Amino acid sequence: MTTARISTRDEGPRSKRAAILRAAVECFGEVGFEGTKWSAVADRVGIGQTALYHYFETKTHCLLTIMRVELQRSRDQFTEATADQRDAAEALRSAVRAAFAVTDHEILQMRILQNNLSLLAVPRTSKKEETERQAARELVRQIERDWTRLLTRGMSEGSFPVRDPHTVGLALLGLIVSVWRWYRPGGPTPLAEVSELIEGCCVRMVAE
């Protein structure tokens, strides 16, 4: 599985950027973006709050960066999972399984992304925030295109019934990402069981 780096910008040997983002993911994932004080992120990293502004203009800038990073990681994961799959049906299964082959930290990132998607709809006045927002929006479009192309290939091969591939792709993505709104590591249902359930649902959604 490909591991997406948080960022290469402002990352020298003394950079705290990666540590700040990791701490922010933990805080936002645990108590939510609104419930997290910016100073709490600094405390978790072990730096003063003013040091945060060397890397991020605002708490929202940090949030948008986390969202962009998670979208890139998800897209890279899909690309890797489907790259060598000649059969579209198996590529679909592989893509769904890959979506759930994640660490607890990545689960937090996905929860943050899903809980704050509305942020991507509104332009930001800050240039740095807007740069991250636009990058995230483009990744959303790319992810939707990736799934649409996979379904289009399967329909052209006769593996899937012919329907609107974009609509079906959106339905599949909606089902997959909805898990991160309620799933919690250590809960009564292991992630492997959730993955198996969702994989079966996706296959039936596409094939029937």
C-alpha positions as a printed NumPy array, in Angstrom:
array([[  0.   ,   0.   ,   0.   ],
       [  1.339,   3.439,  -0.901],
       [  1.911,   5.785,   1.996],
       [  1.23 ,   9.391,   1.072],
       [  3.548,  11.914,   2.663],
       [  1.836,  14.747,   4.406],
       [  3.771,  17.407,   2.544],
       [  7.202,  18.19 ,   1.192],
       [  6.794,  21.918,   1.645],
       [  8.615,  23.542,   4.574],
       [ 10.086,  20.158,   5.518],
       [ 13.721,  20.357,   6.486],
       [ 15.437,  18.267,   9.155],
       [ 14.097,  20.622,  11.84 ],
       [ 10.641,  21.086,  10.375],
       [  7.673,  20.541,  12.662],
       [  5.164,  20.498,   9.792],
       [  4.608,  16.733,   9.726],
       [  4.357,  16.592,  13.517],
       [  1.833,  19.45 ,  13.532],
       [ -0.312,  17.747,  10.915],
       [ -0.192,  14.437,  12.749],
       [ -1.19 ,  16.126,  16.007],
       [ -3.956,  18.038,  14.245],
       [ -5.334,  14.811,  12.755],
       [ -5.426,  13.299,  16.229],
       [ -7.143,  16.336,  17.75 ],
       [ -9.625,  16.955,  14.92 ],
       [-10.387,  13.242,  14.724],
       [-10.984,  12.886,  18.438],
       [-13.033,  15.987,  19.29 ],
       [-13.791,  17.542,  15.898],
       [-12.418,  20.599,  14.141],
       [-14.622,  23.096,  15.959],
       [-13.944,  21.449,  19.297],
       [-10.174,  21.64 ,  18.91 ],
       [ -8.291,  24.654,  20.195],
       [ -5.33 ,  25.607,  18.027],
       [ -3.247,  25.789,  21.194],
       [ -4.056,  22.125,  21.908],
       [ -2.301,  21.135,  18.678],
       [  0.767,  23.121,  19.703],
       [  0.745,  21.496,  23.145],
       [  0.601,  18.02 ,  21.623],
       [  3.612,  18.8  ,  19.42 ],
       [  5.459,  20.458,  22.275],
       [  5.864,  23.89 ,  20.719],
       [  4.489,  27.356,  21.377],
       [  1.27 ,  28.352,  19.626],
       [  3.019,  31.123,  17.682],
       [  5.283,  28.505,  16.089],
       [  2.227,  27.005,  14.355],
       [  1.921,  30.105,  12.184],
       [  5.305,  29.435,  10.604],
       [  3.672,  26.434,   8.9  ],
       [ -0.043,  27.289,   8.736],
       [ -1.792,  30.645,   8.526],
       [ -4.845,  29.374,  10.387],
       [ -6.398,  26.268,  11.86 ],
       [ -8.55 ,  26.085,   8.72 ],
       [ -5.429,  26.129,   6.525],
       [ -4.21 ,  23.101,   8.477],
       [ -7.581,  21.364,   8.077],
       [ -7.654,  21.913,   4.321],
       [ -4.131,  20.537,   4.049],
       [ -5.168,  17.388,   5.907],
       [ -8.15 ,  16.988,   3.577],
       [ -5.996,  17.422,   0.48 ],
       [ -3.432,  14.923,   1.754],
       [ -6.125,  12.343,   2.503],
       [ -7.673,  12.71 ,  -0.931],
       [ -4.279,  12.22 ,  -2.564],
       [ -3.601,   9.156,  -0.423],
       [ -6.965,   7.658,  -1.352],
       [ -6.399,   8.269,  -5.05 ],
       [ -2.892,   6.774,  -4.931],
       [ -4.313,   3.739,  -3.142],
       [ -6.977,   3.243,  -5.833],
       [ -4.398,   3.589,  -8.612],
       [ -2.082,   1.041,  -7.039],
       [ -4.886,  -1.418,  -6.316],
       [ -6.263,  -1.39 ,  -9.869],
       [ -3.087,  -0.898, -11.922],
       [ -2.405,  -4.56 , -12.753],
       [ -5.985,  -5.797, -12.813],
       [ -6.989,  -6.748, -16.351],
       [-10.468,  -7.876, -15.303],
       [-12.724,  -4.948, -14.416],
       [-14.761,  -6.962, -11.914],
       [-11.649,  -7.974, -10.006],
       [-10.322,  -4.41 , -10.24 ],
       [-13.532,  -3.234,  -8.585],
       [-13.118,  -5.724,  -5.755],
       [ -9.479,  -4.751,  -5.36 ],
       [-10.34 ,  -1.056,  -5.216],
       [-12.932,  -1.588,  -2.49 ],
       [-10.605,  -3.79 ,  -0.443],
       [ -7.839,  -1.2  ,  -0.761],
       [-10.169,   1.501,   0.533],
       [-10.348,  -0.371,   3.83 ],
       [ -6.679,  -1.372,   4.059],
       [ -5.908,   1.57 ,   6.323],
       [ -4.268,   2.46 ,   9.623],
       [ -6.071,   3.974,  12.595],
       [ -4.442,   7.321,  11.764],
       [ -5.732,   7.165,   8.201],
       [ -9.2  ,   6.398,   9.542],
       [ -9.03 ,   9.644,  11.506],
       [ -7.975,  11.504,   8.347],
       [-10.931,  10.065,   6.446],
       [-13.336,  10.956,   9.243],
       [-12.03 ,  14.532,   9.185],
       [-12.411,  14.677,   5.403],
       [-15.987,  13.415,   5.402],
       [-17.064,  15.621,   8.29 ],
       [-15.727,  18.772,   6.628],
       [-16.407,  18.287,   2.911],
       [-18.72 ,  21.293,   2.837],
       [-15.643,  23.459,   3.377],
       [-14.57 ,  22.711,  -0.194],
       [-17.664,  24.378,  -1.647],
       [-16.901,  27.921,  -0.515],
       [-13.931,  29.996,  -1.795],
       [-11.485,  31.153,   0.864],
       [-10.175,  34.688,   1.258],
       [ -6.766,  33.425,   2.383],
       [ -4.523,  32.599,  -0.596],
       [ -2.97 ,  29.589,   1.13 ],
       [ -6.343,  28.228,   2.218],
       [ -7.728,  28.716,  -1.283],
       [ -4.74 ,  26.912,  -2.841],
       [ -5.387,  23.87 ,  -0.654],
       [ -9.141,  24.04 ,  -1.284],
       [ -8.687,  24.113,  -5.049],
       [ -6.189,  21.24 ,  -4.922],
       [ -8.625,  19.191,  -2.848],
       [-11.514,  19.921,  -5.208],
       [ -9.435,  18.811,  -8.177],
       [ -8.56 ,  15.57 ,  -6.399],
       [-12.26 ,  14.93 ,  -5.771],
       [-12.876,  15.309,  -9.504],
       [ -9.969,  13.003, -10.329],
       [-11.199,  10.335,  -7.926],
       [-14.67 ,  10.467,  -9.447],
       [-13.149,  10.159, -12.935],
       [-11.035,   7.185, -11.849],
       [-14.091,   5.254, -10.657],
       [-16.108,   6.291, -13.706],
       [-13.387,   5.006, -16.037],
       [-13.195,   1.687, -14.211],
       [-16.943,   1.211, -14.509],
       [-16.945,   2.327, -18.148],
       [-14.287,  -0.281, -18.899],
       [-16.305,  -2.987, -17.174],
       [-19.437,  -2.032, -19.09 ],
       [-17.602,  -2.021, -22.416],
       [-16.151,  -5.458, -21.628],
       [-19.566,  -6.839, -20.725],
       [-18.611,  -7.408, -17.073],
       [-21.214,  -4.917, -15.813],
       [-24.672,  -3.965, -17.113],
       [-24.62 ,  -0.746, -19.111],
       [-25.809,   2.205, -17.038],
       [-24.581,   5.727, -16.409],
       [-21.058,   4.979, -15.088],
       [-20.647,   8.353, -13.402],
       [-23.84 ,   7.972, -11.378],
       [-22.944,   4.413, -10.399],
       [-19.451,   5.558,  -9.446],
       [-20.817,   8.278,  -7.186],
       [-23.124,   5.741,  -5.544],
       [-20.193,   3.395,  -4.882],
       [-18.046,   6.163,  -3.453],
       [-20.922,   7.333,  -1.28 ],
       [-21.326,   3.856,   0.178],
       [-17.61 ,   3.4  ,   0.827],
       [-16.906,   6.757,   2.459],
       [-20.059,   6.643,   4.596],
       [-18.316,   4.037,   6.743],
       [-15.935,   6.612,   8.178],
       [-18.792,   8.581,   9.688],
       [-19.669,   5.764,  12.084],
       [-16.826,   3.235,  12.194],
       [-14.527,   3.398,  15.214],
       [-11.412,   1.225,  15.687],
       [-11.916,  -1.176,  18.561],
       [-15.684,  -1.22 ,  18.105],
       [-17.851,  -4.352,  18.054],
       [-17.411,  -4.953,  14.305],
       [-13.858,  -5.53 ,  12.999],
       [-12.864,  -3.489,   9.966],
       [-12.232,  -6.689,   7.999],
       [-15.92 ,  -7.603,   8.377],
       [-16.991,  -4.114,   7.347],
       [-14.729,  -4.339,   4.284],
       [-16.193,  -7.692,   3.277],
       [-19.754,  -6.397,   3.694],
       [-19.159,  -3.229,   1.665],
       [-17.29 ,  -5.134,  -1.046],
       [-20.279,  -7.435,  -1.496],
       [-22.682,  -4.497,  -1.584],
       [-20.578,  -2.711,  -4.209],
       [-20.346,  -5.774,  -6.426],
       [-24.116,  -6.3  ,  -6.272],
       [-24.753,  -2.61 ,  -6.901],
       [-22.696,  -2.722, -10.082],
       [-23.491,  -6.194, -11.392],
       [-27.221,  -6.576, -10.771]])
